[in-house]
């Protein structure tokens, strides 16, 4: 368990950096409730910075952050870049397509090469589950998992939690339905771990073909009927159908998927009145979500999720930069 530093009051974390016992951020399942709440409180303090004319701090001045994305990204990569720059770090975005990876260089060789340049923080996204952990064993700096295969996407879950808190005040006791392609989703795995830790009642909703074996043991209730699954939910979190990870056979057609599992205004009527809708992006409009729901500012938190992504990543970068200078951090 992370110790609450003696003498630190509940909200004091808002104004001081998170004291993190970890060297890396690889998975939500490595964190405890106090660490998560401290990161969220710190991110909450950073969020208003985006509305200011001068958005820059010098907390990470002199530190180097490398973004190493082996899979495509719009939101995560750009928000880590912005977060690093707003904290004053020097940020390098490695373009994997034009790097020596395209010539066959391995992940490990790429990592040791970058390590020789002495970065302080390395953000990695990779298609293989466990890639971030493997990298963390090969480099000296802090490693942040920006999504590894079907495993975890911890900063996505943190920004989702911050978004829910921003709109609904608290997470404890909420009914949160995570819907769609659970099988391929690292977002679902990280969110179930985080939201259940914060006291939400989490449901997983999707067709049997897109529900991982053993999902009922994750701490969430499994539903295969969309209307039953979102009934009286406070939050309906839709997931992207990850067609690039499918080789056919998971569902007959996009049209049929939308008929049974796509969120539209009719299905949303089954959720609690005032329920909010989330999606990590990028969206497949007309497959898992209808534009009438996604673009309705009264119910859709999708833009807020993107905004909170920068604040959460600032809090994470700061915490890891701090912990990197603590002897004994793992
Ligand atoms: N939510 C998410 O990870 O989006 P990107 O793939 O655009 O980074």
Boltz pocket constraint, residues with backbone or C-beta under 6 A from the ligand:
constraints:
  - pocket:
      binder: B
      contacts: [[A, 72], [A, 73], [A, 74], [A, 75], [A, 76], [A, 77], [A, 146], [A, 147], [A, 156], [A, 280], [A, 281], [A, 282]]
      max_distance: 6.0
